[in-house]
Amino acid sequence: MATVAVEVVYRGVFQKSLAKEICRGIVFAARKEGRIGTAFGRYGDSPERNGIPAKQYAVVADGEEELEASLSQYEPAEVDVTIALDDTLCKGVESWAWYGLQPVNKLVKENGTLIVTSVQSPEDLVRSIHRNGVPYNLAILRGQPSFSGLWVYRDDHTDVRVLGALSKSCPQLFSLASVEETVKEQWRSDLKVASARRAYERLMTRLVEPGEGNPEEAYSYHLLPWQEMREGVVVPAVPKGNGFRGGDKGFEPARNPHFKKFATRSMRPVVNFDTCAKCSLCWLHCPDGCFDITPEGLYDANINACCGCGICEEVCPVKGAITMVNEALFTENGSQYELWKAQGKEGYQTWVGEKVTAQKGFGQWSHGYHHKGQYETELALASKEAQ
């Protein structure tokens, strides 16, 4: 057998422990079949920030020499399987290191597999994923993304379900029997063994042809070679900003044109300008300063600058004035204020209602660990989804 490489793409901090558990399980399951492997994180992903896309890898080979030859690379140039632990990552992956927006399927080799944890249909996901030059398989592991926190872990069986799905989509890596034996030994739970088996049985797979998917070209940056770098340590200042959209009223801060935060986001705020109380709390509390003050004193979220933390919804005193909605429901990062002005009150209210209603189809969602006892109350729902 040839060396098999797997990358796990996850939301930084929220899914760090989950990604490590999956890669650890891959190595243990491979050992059941007489193979060896190792798991490691991408160096450029440390330090992490909440929601920033990050990666873990697992590489499995038949012998030590073959494994060492594979690991002589900085990171795998191509992989047999990419696992996206949050379906909004299908829009593209940009780490904190400013590599540019990398298609989530960029490293998947021809006839390889992209496994996505999602409640969406294959067709909806394909529309978000950038086109690849080779055919590949899209496998959907039915379920909601599992978000935890830096020091806590949400034990909702996503780890073992991914292993079960992996044994079906990449049988040359290991068998379902090896996964079941590994789960029983490492997790010591018959229920988790059953969850892995159900994931294997229910995995949905669809072939994606080279011409299918999002036709947009993912943006990239020119990385300066040493000959072009300025001498000394220089941090250019960002201008103060001025009136809203260049006018003489309102305020729009100047922003770094290269640092786009939307790849960090699983949710985005939908602002209801007709019920906004103009209290300014969203503007004051936003950690990334993504709200612009309009000439009327309303607050428009600059979606390119929004990381989706949800603080604006938390601090807003008017129920429904700001609602966090799943990122998968949007295909653009345009101004909601300009949409409100263009569509009028009735048209915009229809748009807001459609987004908020559609959000309910994604089930319960949280921004990670929020309070003690949170996961205990959510696990019953997660277990029901896994069954």
N, C-alpha and C positions, 0 to 999 in steps of 0.2 A: 504494500500500500504506500501511497505517496503521503507526504506531510500534509496535514489538514490545519488550516488557520481559521480562527473564528474571532471576529471583533464584536464587542458589545458596546453600543452607543447609548449613553444614558445622560440623564440630567444631573449635572454636578451637585454634590452634597445630598440632594433629595434621593438619589438612587445609587449612591456610591457603594454602600454596603451590599445592596442587591446585586450590582454588577460583579463585585468581588465573589459573592457566594456562587453565582452562576459559573464564573470562570474556574473557580475552585472545584465545583462539581464536575465540570467537563474533564479536568485532569484526573480526578478520582475514577470517573466512569471509564475513561480510556485505559486506565491501569487494569481494570477488570478484564480487558481483552489483550493484555500483554504488551501494551504500548506505553510510551512515556510522554510526558508533556510538561508544560510550564505555563503559568499565568502571570501577567504583568500589566501595568497601566502605562498609558502613553506619557512620556516624560513632560511634554508640553502642556499637559492638563493639570499641572500642580503649580501654584495653588488653584483651587476651584472656587467658584462663586455659585450662589444659588441659581440653579437652572441652566448654567452654561453647559453646552454639550461637551461631553468628555468620553473617553474610550478606555476600555479594558480589553486585553487580548488573551486568547488561549491558543497555544500551538501544540499539536500532538504529532508524534512521529513514531516510527517503528524501532528506532535505536538512538543512542546518545549522539553518535556522529552526525546522523541526519538532522537531529534536533538542533545541535550546535551550529550546523551550516545554515539552518533557517534563521536562527537567532542572531547571526552575525550582522543582519540588517538592523537599522535603527528601529523600524517597525515594518510589518508585512506590507509589501507593495501591492498585493492582491490577497483576497481571502475567499474561502469557500462559502462562508456564511457570515452575513452581517445581521446582528440582532438589535433592533431598535426598541428600547423599553418604553418609549412614549411615541405615539403615532404622529404627534406634531413635529417630530424630528424629520419626518418625511419631506418637509419643506426645505430642508437643508441644514447643514451643521457648520456652525462657526464657533471655534473655541475662543478663549480669552486672548490667545496669542495672535489674533488677527491674520489667520491664514487666508481669509476670504471665506466665502460660502461654499462648502464642499457638499456636493450631492450625497445623500445618505447611501446611495448604491454605488458610489465611485469605485470602491475597492472590490466589489463583487465580481468574480471571474465569470467567464462565459458558462452559462447553465448552472451557475451558483444560485444561492438562495438568500433572499432578504426576509427575515422573520420579523413581524411587527405585532406588538401587543396593541389591539385596537377593537373598538366596537363598530368601526366603519366597514363599509363594503369594499371589496377589492377595487372596484371601479373608482370609488371616491379617493382611495389612497393613490392609485396610479395617476390621477390627475394632479396630485401634489408632488409626486416624485419626479425629479429631473430625468430626462431621457438618457438611456445608456446605449453605448455603441454595440452591445452584444445582448442576446436574449438571456433572461434570468427568471427565476421563480420567485413569486411573491407569496409568502405563507403568512396567514393571519392567525394569530393566537388570540382567540376571542376573550376579551376582558378589558377592564379599565387599567390605565397606567397606575403603577404602585409607587406613590411618593411617600418617603419617610423623612428622615432628618439626619443631621451629622452624628448625633450620639444615640439615636434610637433606630429601631428596625421594625418595619411593618411586616409581620409574618403572615402574609396572605396567600402563600403557596405559589407566587409568581416565579420564584427561583426554580422549583422543581417542575413546574409546568413548562418553563422554557426548556429544561433538559429533556422532558418528554417529547416536546415538539422537535427539538434538535435531532433526536434519535430517528425520527421519521423523515425529516427533510434532508438529513446528511447521514445515511446509514453506514457510509464508509468510515465514519468517526467512531460510533459505537452503537450497540443494539439497545432496544428497549429493556431487555432483560438486564443488561449492565447498568442502565439507569435505575431500574427498580432496586437492584441489589445495592447500589451506591446510596440511594435515598434512604433505604432501610438502615444501612450501617451508619451513615453520617448524620441523618436527621432523626433517626429512630422514631419514625411515625408511619404507621400503616395508612393513615389518612393521606399523608403526602405521597405515598407510593401510589395510591389510587388516583390522586390528582395528576401525577405525572402520566399515568396510563390514559386517563381521560383526555389529556392534552394531545397525546399521540393519536388517539382515535378520532378526535374532532378537528384536527388541524386542517384548515382550508388552504389549498395551493392553487395558484393561477400563473400560467406562463405569461411573461411580459415581453413583447417583441421590441426590437431596437427603436422602432418609430413611435412607440407609445410613451406617454408621460408628458410632463411639463416641458414645453419647448424653450423656455427661457434659459439663457446662459447664466450660470451662477457667477456672481461678481468675484473678482480677485484683486489683490493689491500688488503693486510693484515693490518688491523687497529690495532695499538698497544694498548693493555690494559694498565692501569696505572702502573702495575708491570713491564712492559717491557720498559717504557719510561726512557730516560736518565735524570739525575738530571740537573736542571737549564734550561736556555733558550739557546739552541744550534742550530745554523743554519749551517749545513755542507756546505762548499764551493764547487762550481762546478769547476773542473779543467779547465785550459785555453784552451785545445784543441791542435791539432797537424795537420799533413799533411792530405790531402784528403784521406779518407778511410784508414787511418793508414799509408799512404805512406810518402815520404819525400818531396813531392811537393804539392802545393795548400794548402788549409786550411779548416778544418772542426772543428767548436767549439764543445767542450764537452757539452752535454745537460742532463738535468735531465731525467733519464730513466722512471720516473713515471708520468711526466706531458706531456701528449699527447694532442695536441690542435685541432686535426682534427674534433672532435665532435662540435666544434665552427663554422665550416665552411659550408657555403652554396655554395661557389664557390671556385675553386682552380686555381692557375696560370698554364698555359701550356706554356712552354718556347721553343721558336724556336731557337735552338743553331746555326743554319746556318745563321741567320740574326743578332745574338747578337753582339753588338758593343763593348762588354767588358768594358763598361763605369763605371761599379761598382755602379750605382745609386740604383739599386734594393737592393744590398747588404747593402749599407749605410743607406737606408731609411726604410728597413724592421723593424717594431717595435719588432718583436720576433726573429730576427737574424736567420731566417730559411734558408738563402742561404749559400751554401757551395761553396768554390772556387776550381774549378777543376784544374788539372795540366796544362791545356791549357789556364787558365785564364777565363774560362766560369763560369756561376753561376747556380748551380743546386739547385732547391728548395727542401728542406727536407720536404716532404709532411706530415710527422708525426708532425712536429713542426709548420706547417703553419696554421694560424687561418682564412685565406681567406679574409683579409681586403681589398685587391685590390690595396694597395698603390704602389706595384711594377709595376702594369700596368699603374698607373697614372704617375709615374715618368719616365718610360722608354721612351727614345727619338726616338726609332725606331718603327714605326707602325707595329704591328703584331708580334714583338719579344716576347712579353708577352701578353697573352690573358686570361682573367678570364672566366672559363667555369664551367657550373653547376656541382656541386658535384655528382648529381645523375647519371652522365655519366661514373663514375669510380667505380671499384670494388676493387681496391687495392691502397696502398700508397707507391708503389715502386719508385725508382729513375728514373726520366726522362732522366737524363744523361746516365745512364747505358742502358736504352732502345735505346737511340740515337746511342750509340756505338755498340749495338748488332744488330740493324736493318739496320744500314747504312743510308746515307742521303736520299735516295729515299723512303725507307720503313718508316723512321721516319716522313718525310714530309707528307706521306699518312696518318699516324696516327694523326698528328696535324690537317690536313685538315678535317678528319672525325670528330674530336672532336669539332672544331670550327664551322663546318657546322651543326652538331647536336645541338649545343647551340642555334641556331636560332629557333629551334622548341619550345624552352621554352619562346619565346617572349621577351619583354623588361624586363630587370632586373636592379635593382639598389642596391647599398650597403647601403640603408637607405637615410636619409635626406642629401642632398648634397649642394643645393643652394636655395635661395628664389625663389618661383614660380615653383619649380620642380614638385610638386604634382599637381598643377593646370593643367600643360601640360600633365600629365599622366592619369588624372581621366577620360577623355573621352574614352581612350582605356580600362581602367578598367571597366567602365560602360557598354561598348559594350560587354566585355567578360561575364559580369554578366547577360546580357539579354538573 
